[in-house]
Amino acid sequence: MSQTSSAESHPIYPPPADFSARARVPSMDDYQRRYDASIADPEAFWAAEAGELLWREPWTRVLDWQMPFARWFDGGKINVCENCVDRHANGPLRDKAAIIWEGEPGDQRTLTYGQLHEEVCRFANVLERNDLTAGDRVIIYMPMVPEAAVAMLACARIGAVHSVVFGGFSSESIFDRLEDSGAVAVITADGGWRRGSVVPLKPAVDEAVAKYGKIKRVIVLRRCGNEVAMNPATDVWWHEAAAAAPATHSPAAFDSEHPLFILYTSGSTGKPKGILHTSGGYLTGTYATCKYVFDMRPEDVYWCTADVGWITGHSYIVYGPLANGATQLMYEGAPNHPDFGRFWSMIERYRVTIFYTAPTAIRAFIKAGNHFPAGHDLSSLRLLGSVGEPINPEAWTWYHQHIGGGRCPIVDTWWQTETGAILISPMPGATPCIPGTATRPFFGIDAAILDDAGNECAPNQDGRLVIRKPWPSMTRTIYNDPERFKKTYWSDFPGLYTAGDGARRDEHGNFWIIGRLDDVLNVSGHRLGTAEIESALVSHPAVAEAAAVGRPDDLKGQAVAVFVTLKAGFTESEELRRELRNHVGHVIGAIAKPDDIHFAPGLPKTRSGKIMRRILKELVCTGQVTGNITTLEDYSVIATLQQKIAH
Ligand code: WTA
């Protein structure tokens, strides 16, 4: 792997003195001292953090590590929901706003911790009255409304395992998740507002539930008032069931390793992986990272723009901030509705102090024009965050200047669905920020970069990012597939977690994340497996074979380019192209629709018949093929494809 230039030429932004003065980690010396101590004895560090949570029974052992299976805080009993809600509702934070919500049409609601407690209790009672109990799996398919958080928390409260499916996924994706998780209930809504119209949700659930056939109950929130079909055998309205349920509920205590949720994410096969997270360790990780990385203060108004359907929404909208007793803003709709000033208007109106978003959104804002943020008072902001993909230095600098007014540190947070919580990020009061690097590992995180032989890379040498010690919020397994779990994350280097990301570390110890090393694309910060897109394409009657690759895209980071070989009797046309795009949208969801569809009479293959995606990738990125093609079976396909792409 190649040597690359040093970090010396990059501008460095030290933390502002007034920020450091009040920060939990006020200097690099302090960070280093605490980091070194946490690596010398990670269990002591994590136990101290876990000790700030409410445990019904203390743990007897901090870590039981039977590689690759971890058990954290064994013997301890905890209720995650009680930590996020009751602990604050029963104390001085009772009347503090927990969630300030704005719907896309402009409707507003605030739930204090006391009110959130009441909603969660009612809904936990609803779940129990519908025969749901600890260990049952529940699919949540909802818009970004406070009830999405209430549904997750109520599941956690009764020990049911939620699996949130992003509202942009198709009914087939819901069906796959119902089947894999063996879910018995679905919580959904009539629809949600997006770019000025109602996006219906219930029909996709209906289709999936009918095909699956094993659902006891579908609970439906009325959000938009659009018409929905209610099946009397299974469906109940949220508002009716909640009104009839008591407003108090006493939470049971669960083992620290009790499953909390399954979240499906793309991997390198056609079947998404059910990433399983458990209770005590996950909450410890999200609580501690929120506290240090966002340096949350009681008076902060925190806003994470992710959707609860992704891990960022789980860890940094629901569990982390609420465990910290934070006040947060939640928004239902699109960033550009009614125009690209929406976010900035909300920051101004709610006096947001911490803002956490994705590079793809930042790039869209840059394109929309500086006059949008310039028209708003953003002086309440004190800290910015970025997540989901590498943030390019141009986007970083724009974010710093136009949103942060040059005064806010930016925490570029690297982590994954599997890691549960942030693993690499600046500490905002300590770490000098350099655009493009997520900088240093969090306390207790032993991150390294290895070459293919497993040796640690020299500074600035590209390699594979690994984590060498277990941490509490790590995924425990792939649901129903421990073998895949071992193979995917723990087999490259014995005993080490491989993230699947390429990275390098500069001579100052900063981690620069380069991107995925596997067949996973990162489109607008969302993970998509090339194999998933390919299997969606070949399920169309016209398609004989398909290959998907990523190409760089100014806005999305990566765009999806696919090569499709048609079956005999089908002809290339614009109409078929449109149909194939929509077909992928129908099978997976709109986020997976290919950007470019190239009809290919043949695909480049090895003599053993494997599609050489590397060649296709080079073709879509550069229009050329320069790499080694000696294993190619038929050289003429390349010339044909080159011509096709040129047109
Ligand atoms: C990428 C999102 C560079 C990375 C929390 C990782 C990043 C994948 C960053 C996980 C970052 C996430 N810099 N790359 N700050 N954050 N990634 O599971 O490739 O949706 O493996 O979790 O996103 O995506 P996931």
Residues whose N, C-alpha, C, O or C-beta is under 5 A from the ligand:
A	BS01	WTA	I311 S386 V387 G388 E389 P390 I391 D412 T413 W414 W415 Q416 T417 A438 A499 D501 I513 G515 R516 G525 R527
